[in-house]
């Protein structure tokens, strides 16, 4: 889910922001690799340039997904959260101290940082509410609805989207097991609520019906 509508990557390529762009160094991570661990010594800021990253909290053997960062999203690393590459990931990284002096001249970066951190806090409360008050089935449906929002829809056709996640990743995000999520997806497909196609593509014959299931 996109956490900001600002196109920071485009802004950084403008000639007037060449000095800011020079502070960022690209780093690449394969799918599944941990990008940052909690309380790392460096205080960095990064922008997602390619792929997606998952921000999550872990406690003992459980993980709680706080957000999925998409291309153009910005994040700072001085939190207790971990960051994992959901896809083959490229990020542009800069030391926060090196970027801070440019913030006054680049309001898009400042506003995006505030927006992302605010949305992370908002989503954190949604995660807590979901874990406390929603069962796994409804959490999975909510995730499918989030992914559907990312897709562009043609009202005259069935809405299809590629979530790019395997069953294990879906299970991790909703806080359940691979077997449970697989069974739930199969039931939703059997009931005609979703259609699962090859390579992580899910189609929603009736989006309103899926939305209604969250409120049952």
C-alpha positions as CSV (number, residue, x, y, z in Angstrom):
1,X,0.0,0.0,0.0
2,X,1.4,3.3,-1.0
3,X,2.0,5.5,2.1
4,X,2.5,8.7,0.1
5,X,1.5,10.3,-3.2
6,X,4.6,12.3,-3.6
7,X,7.0,11.3,-6.4
8,X,10.2,11.7,-4.5
9,X,12.2,9.8,-7.1
10,X,11.2,12.2,-9.8
11,X,12.0,15.2,-7.5
12,X,15.4,13.9,-6.8
13,X,16.2,13.7,-10.5
14,X,15.6,17.5,-11.0
15,X,18.8,19.5,-11.5
16,X,18.0,21.8,-8.5
17,X,18.1,18.8,-6.2
18,X,21.4,17.4,-7.4
19,X,23.1,18.0,-4.1
20,X,20.4,16.1,-2.3
21,X,20.5,13.3,-4.7
22,X,24.3,13.0,-4.2
23,X,23.7,12.1,-0.6
24,X,21.8,8.9,-1.5
25,X,23.5,5.7,-2.3
26,X,21.7,2.8,-4.0
27,X,21.6,-0.6,-2.2
28,X,20.2,-3.8,-3.5
29,X,18.6,-6.7,-1.6
30,X,17.3,-10.0,-2.9
31,X,13.7,-11.0,-2.1
32,X,13.4,-12.2,1.5
33,X,16.6,-10.5,2.8
34,X,16.5,-8.4,6.0
35,X,17.2,-4.8,5.1
36,X,17.4,-3.3,8.6
37,X,17.3,-4.8,12.1
38,X,15.9,-2.9,15.2
39,X,18.1,-0.4,16.9
40,X,20.9,-0.4,14.3
41,X,23.6,2.1,15.1
42,X,23.2,4.2,12.0
43,X,20.3,6.6,11.7
44,X,19.5,6.5,8.0
45,X,16.7,7.5,5.7
46,X,15.8,5.5,2.6
47,X,13.5,5.8,-0.4
48,X,12.2,2.7,-2.2
49,X,13.4,2.8,-5.8
50,X,12.3,-0.7,-6.9
51,X,10.2,-3.5,-5.4
52,X,8.5,-3.5,-2.0
53,X,9.6,-3.7,1.6
54,X,7.8,-4.9,4.7
55,X,8.1,-3.0,8.0
56,X,7.4,-5.2,11.0
57,X,7.7,-5.7,14.7
58,X,8.8,-9.0,16.2
59,X,8.2,-10.5,19.6
60,X,9.5,-14.0,20.4
61,X,8.3,-16.1,17.6
62,X,5.6,-13.7,16.3
63,X,5.8,-10.9,13.7
64,X,3.4,-8.0,13.3
65,X,3.4,-6.3,9.9
66,X,3.1,-2.5,10.3
67,X,3.3,-1.4,6.7
68,X,4.3,-2.4,3.2
69,X,6.5,0.3,1.5
70,X,6.1,0.7,-2.2
71,X,8.2,2.6,-4.8
72,X,8.6,6.2,-3.8
73,X,7.9,5.6,-0.1
74,X,10.4,7.0,2.4
75,X,11.3,5.5,5.7
76,X,13.7,6.2,8.6
77,X,15.5,3.4,10.4
78,X,15.7,4.7,14.0
79,X,12.7,2.7,15.2
80,X,12.2,-0.7,16.8
81,X,10.9,-2.1,13.6
82,X,12.6,-4.4,11.1
83,X,12.6,-4.1,7.4
84,X,12.5,-7.0,4.9
85,X,12.6,-7.1,1.1
86,X,9.3,-8.5,-0.2
87,X,10.6,-8.4,-3.7
88,X,14.1,-7.9,-5.2
89,X,14.6,-4.5,-3.7
90,X,16.5,-1.4,-4.5
91,X,16.6,1.5,-2.0
92,X,18.3,4.9,-2.0
93,X,20.0,5.3,1.3
94,X,21.4,8.5,3.0
95,X,22.5,9.3,6.5
96,X,19.7,11.4,8.1
97,X,22.2,14.0,9.3
98,X,23.4,14.5,5.7
99,X,19.8,15.0,4.4
100,X,18.6,17.2,7.3
101,X,20.2,20.3,6.0
102,X,18.4,20.0,2.7
103,X,14.9,19.5,4.2
104,X,14.0,23.2,4.2
105,X,14.7,23.4,0.4
106,X,12.9,20.2,-0.4
107,X,9.4,20.3,1.3
108,X,8.2,17.2,-0.6
109,X,10.7,15.1,1.2
110,X,9.8,16.6,4.6
111,X,6.0,16.2,4.0
112,X,6.5,12.6,2.8
113,X,8.5,11.7,5.9
114,X,5.8,13.1,8.1
115,X,3.1,11.4,6.0
116,X,4.8,8.0,6.1
117,X,5.4,8.1,9.9
118,X,1.9,9.3,10.5
119,X,0.5,6.5,8.4
120,X,2.7,4.0,10.1
121,X,1.3,5.1,13.4
122,X,-2.2,4.9,12.1
123,X,-1.6,1.5,10.6
124,X,-0.1,0.3,13.8
125,X,-3.4,0.9,15.6
126,X,-5.2,-0.9,12.7
127,X,-2.9,-3.8,13.2
128,X,-3.6,-3.9,17.0
129,X,-7.3,-3.6,16.3
130,X,-7.1,-6.4,13.8
131,X,-5.2,-8.7,16.0
132,X,-7.4,-8.0,19.0
133,X,-10.9,-7.9,17.3
134,X,-10.7,-9.6,13.9
135,X,-10.1,-13.3,13.2
136,X,-7.6,-14.5,10.6
137,X,-10.1,-14.7,7.8
138,X,-11.1,-11.1,8.2
139,X,-7.5,-10.0,8.4
140,X,-6.8,-11.8,5.2
141,X,-9.8,-10.2,3.5
142,X,-8.6,-6.8,4.6
143,X,-5.1,-7.5,3.1
144,X,-6.8,-8.5,-0.2
145,X,-8.8,-5.3,-0.1
146,X,-5.6,-3.3,0.5
147,X,-3.9,-4.9,-2.4
148,X,-7.0,-4.3,-4.6
149,X,-6.7,-0.6,-3.8
150,X,-3.2,-0.6,-5.3
151,X,-4.5,-2.0,-8.6
152,X,-6.1,0.1,-11.3
153,X,-9.6,-1.1,-11.9
154,X,-11.8,-1.0,-15.0
155,X,-15.4,-0.9,-13.8
156,X,-16.6,-2.9,-16.7
157,X,-14.4,-5.9,-16.0
158,X,-13.5,-8.1,-13.1
159,X,-10.8,-6.5,-10.9
160,X,-7.6,-8.5,-11.0
161,X,-4.3,-7.7,-9.3
162,X,-1.0,-9.3,-8.7
163,X,0.0,-9.2,-5.0
164,X,3.5,-10.6,-5.7
165,X,3.5,-12.5,-2.4
166,X,3.7,-16.2,-1.8
167,X,1.4,-18.0,0.7
168,X,4.1,-17.9,3.5
169,X,4.5,-14.1,3.1
170,X,0.7,-13.6,3.1
171,X,0.5,-15.7,6.3
172,X,3.3,-13.6,8.0
173,X,1.5,-10.4,7.2
174,X,-1.8,-11.4,8.6
175,X,-0.2,-13.2,11.6
176,X,-1.2,-16.8,10.9
177,X,0.2,-20.0,9.5
178,X,0.8,-21.0,5.9
179,X,-1.7,-23.8,6.1
180,X,-4.5,-21.6,7.5
181,X,-4.1,-18.9,4.9
182,X,-4.0,-21.5,2.1
183,X,-7.2,-23.1,3.4
184,X,-8.9,-19.7,3.7
185,X,-8.0,-18.7,0.2
186,X,-9.3,-22.0,-1.1
187,X,-12.6,-21.5,0.7
188,X,-13.0,-18.0,-0.6
189,X,-12.3,-19.3,-4.1
190,X,-14.8,-22.2,-3.7
191,X,-17.4,-19.7,-2.5
192,X,-16.8,-17.6,-5.6
193,X,-15.5,-14.6,-3.7
194,X,-12.1,-14.7,-5.4
195,X,-10.5,-16.3,-8.3
196,X,-6.8,-17.4,-7.9
197,X,-4.8,-17.4,-11.1
198,X,-1.2,-18.2,-12.0
199,X,1.8,-16.2,-10.6
200,X,0.0,-14.6,-7.6
201,X,-2.8,-13.0,-9.6
202,X,-6.2,-12.8,-7.7
203,X,-9.4,-11.7,-9.4
204,X,-12.4,-10.3,-7.5
205,X,-15.7,-11.0,-9.4
206,X,-17.6,-8.9,-6.9
207,X,-15.6,-6.4,-4.9
208,X,-18.6,-5.3,-2.8
209,X,-19.1,-8.9,-1.7
210,X,-15.6,-9.1,-0.4
211,X,-15.9,-5.8,1.4
212,X,-19.1,-7.1,3.0
213,X,-17.4,-10.1,4.5
214,X,-15.3,-7.8,6.7
215,X,-18.4,-6.6,8.4
216,X,-20.2,-9.9,8.9
